Amino acid sequence: MTDTMRAVEITAPGGPEVLKLTTRPIPKPRHGQVILKVAYAGVNRPDALQRAGSYAPPPEASDLPGLEASGEVVALGDGVTNVGLGDQVCALLPGGGYAEYVATPAAHCLPVPDGLGLKEAACLPETYFTVWTNVFDRGGLKAGERFLVHGGSSGIGTTAIQLAKLFGARVFATAGSAEKCKACLALGAERAINYRDEDFVDVLRGEGGANLILDMVGGDYLPRNVKALAEEGRLVQIAFLQGPKVALNFAQVMMRRLTITGSTLRPQSDLAKARIADDLRAHVWPLLDAGRVAPVMDSEFPLSEAAAAHVRMEGSGHIGKIVLKVAE
């Protein structure tokens, strides 16, 4: 290891053009941390929010974007026992994934699943941590329930469809084109709703209502989600692509005994994220090892073209995950 590394930094709040290649010191591991030599880094919506200046990193986290990566463990901090030097892992990161080396808690590392390469593994942590904690833990999805996920062709959506189907739910998804709807159906959705042509509220109410909805759209979707829920249904909010503020008649929530909840992943404690990692290792990683679920890949960009990767993501034409190839 040298003393410096290539990295992509946010030079000022703004559009994709503010992402620039730079040189930074290689991080050193603190207690409980490892250093990964990054092979691939996942590209996610929170990266774009951070770039735009609306999602500041937590205290002590790297200011570099990037919340998931795969690679080789090349340094261990004090107290690390669950991984060793030379292990190939994927990891949830506090930040810093758009770089050749990154520090992250060892407890947030998971092995590269059987049959998957480092490229595919880099797409797992942010998405699978988010889906597991919100759909199955917070949302309490059960076999036989009707589950609606918005943005079904996104990284979150493609993961949620596959896992919900495998765990016995009836899966419904919204998407914005015939091609995206076809992809949702191929992954296991019972019904894919093109939101440009159909109203998901009508579709779900025709089925008796959704028992659980996972939403990252927000805005005017919030009151429509409430209408689409079955009695005692649950709405889990994980993002607000159309804004967080809206008028809502809470009488419906009370009369139909609905639950509205939500979460963000990055601000949670290291211990909370470690517990999610343990759940994934026990309940989901065997499915990945067996090939029963897998990440849906959209495109790959070199680290130097991180701005182009953001343009691709924010253009919303992608299906599945976008990655940066970091290792040369």
Secondary structure as UniProt FT lines:
FT   STRAND          4..10
FT   HELIX           16..18
FT   STRAND          19..25
FT   TURN            31..32
FT   STRAND          33..43
FT   HELIX           45..52
FT   TURN            59..60
FT   STRAND          68..76
FT   TURN            78..79
FT   TURN            85..86
FT   STRAND          88..92
FT   STRAND          101..105
FT   HELIX           106..108
FT   STRAND          109..111
FT   TURN            114..115
FT   HELIX           118..121
FT   TURN            122..123
FT   HELIX           125..131
FT   HELIX           132..138
FT   TURN            143..144
FT   STRAND          146..149
FT   TURN            152..153
FT   HELIX           155..166
FT   TURN            167..168
FT   STRAND          170..175
FT   HELIX           178..187
FT   STRAND          191..194
FT   TURN            195..197
FT   HELIX           200..206
FT   TURN            207..208
FT   STRAND          210..215
FT   TURN            219..220
FT   HELIX           221..228
FT   STRAND          229..237
FT   TURN            241..242
FT   HELIX           250..255
FT   TURN            256..257
FT   STRAND          259..262
FT   TURN            266..267
FT   HELIX           270..283
FT   HELIX           285..289
FT   TURN            290..291
FT   STRAND          297..302
FT   HELIX           303..305
FT   HELIX           306..314
FT   TURN            315..316
FT   STRAND          321..325
//
